Amino acid sequence: MEIRIVQATETDAPFVARCVCLALHHELSEEEIPHVAAICRRTDVLYSYRHALIAWVDGRPAGLCLCYDGADYHEMRNITFPLFSEGNEEMDLENAQDEAVSGEFYMDSLAVLPEYRRQGIGRMLMLAQIERAKAAGFRKATLLVDPDNPGAQSLYRSIGFNHQEDCYAFGQIFWKWYINI
């Protein structure tokens, strides 16, 4: 099995869209893919292909880790969320906290397709992004984790992340974890 971690390109936008929605526990319908992929093709949004590394296994895309500078979060959030919330009144965007702030390398979305899970791909993607953060001069990486997701917690803890604080986003409380890098 050959695994390669590569920077996503604009042509990867449909895969980026699928993985971002998978990370958010939303399975994209065939009708939604073009809309979400168009968002992921943009360069001014949280879920831009430019923020993603993709794991390719034997020539097929298997997973994604999407990260960016927390200093850009608030501005990109104000562009991104309205694009997704059209027709989705369930999103409580007005009361949501900023997930990331200046000085943080924010690990927004991690998703591995079901058929490739439990092979270390998620760990490889996260470690590759942490190396990118170090090279860019970041000293801290952060992420949000669902308190009801012990599998994700186990992975993040094994990499060195620790609980820092709570964060209200998308209508629920998440745990904000960090790692000094």
N, C-alpha and C positions, 0 to 999 in steps of 0.2 A: 504494500500500500504506500503510494507516494502522496505526501501532504505538502502543499505549498501555501504559504501565507503571502498574499499580494494585496496591493492597494486597489480598491474598487475603481472602476472607470464609469463613465456616464452610461455606457451600454449595459452595465450591471444593475442599473436602477430598478428593473423589475425584481431582481433577486434581493436587493437592498430593501425594497418595499415589503416583500414577503417576510423577510427576517425581522424587520422592525415590528411588523404586526404580530409575528409569532412571539417575539419577546414581550409584547403587550397583551398576549393571550387573545389575539383576534385573528381568526383565520380569514384571509382575504377571499372574497368571492371573485369569480372571473370578471364580473362587471366592475369591481373595485380596483383591480390591478392597474389599469391604465391611469386612473386618477392618482393613486398613491405613487406609482412609478414616476409620474410627471412631477410630483412634489420632490421625490428623491433625486431627480435630475437637476434640481435647482442648486445653486451654490450658497444661498443665503438662508437656508433652513437648518434646523437641528438634524434632520434625517438625510442630509445630503450624502450622496455617494462619496464625496470628498473626505468625509469623516470616517469612512469604513475600510476595514481590512477584511478580506474574504479568505477563508480556508478552502482550497481546492484539493479534493481527494481523487486521485486517479483521473484528473481532467474534468471533474464535476464540482460545481460549487456546493459546499457542505455546511458552511456556517459563516457567521459574520460577527464582528465586534466593532461597534460604532462609538467613537469618542471625539471629544473636542475641548477646546479651551473654555473653562467656566466663565471667563470674563465676557464671552460672547453670548452666554446663555440667554439673558433677559431680552436682548434685542432679537435674537433668532426665535425665541419663544413667541414673541409678539407677532412674528411673521408666520411661524409654523402652525401654531395651534388653531388659528382661525381657518386655515386651509383644511384641517381635519375635522373641525367641529361643525362645519356646515351640515345641517340636518341631524346633528348629534347633540341633543340637549342634555344628555347625561353627563357630559364633561363639565366639571366645576372649575373652570379656568379662573374665574374672578377671585376665588379664595385660595388658589393654589400658591404655595411658596415657590420661589426659584429653587430648582434642584441643585444648581451649581453657581459658584461665585468666582470672582477673580482669584487667581493663585491656585486654582484646582484644575487638574486634568480630569474631566468628567467622563466616566465610562457609562454611556447612556444605554446602549442596547447590546445584549449578547444573545445570540440564538444559533443553535445547531439543529439542522434538520433531524427529525426523529431517527432515521435510518443510520445516522452517523454519531449518535450520542454514545457516551461511555467509552470513548476512544481517545480521550485527552484533547480533543479539538478545541473545546471551549477554553481550557487552560492555555493551550498554545496561542490562541487568539488574544487572550487577555495579557499574557506575558509579552507578546509582540507589541501590543499597544503600550504597555508600561515602558518598554525599551524606547519606543518613539517619544513618550512623555519625557523620559530622562534626557534623551538627545536634544529635546526642545527646551530643556532647562527647568522643567517642572519638578517640584519637590514633594508634591502630594497628589495622589489620585483618589477620586471619590466615586461612589455609585450609590444607587438606591436599591434596597432589597425588600421584597415582600416578607413581612414577619411570618407568613404562612407558607414559605417556600424553603424548607430545611435543606433541600438538595442544593439550591443556589448558595445558601448560607455556608454549607460545608465547603463548596468549591472556593468561595471568596475567602473564608477563614484559612483554608489550606495555602492560599497565595500570600496571606499576611494581612488581609483587611480586618478591621475592627469596627465595632459599632461606635458611632460618634454622637449622633443625635437623631431625633425623629423629624420627618418632613411630611407635610400634608400635600399630596399631589393626586390628581385624577380622582378626587373624591374619597381618598383613604389615607391612612397613615402608613408611611414606609419608614424603614430604618435607613439612615444615611451612614454608610461605612467609608472608612478611609484607609490608606496605606501611605506611609512615608516612603518616597522612592529616591 
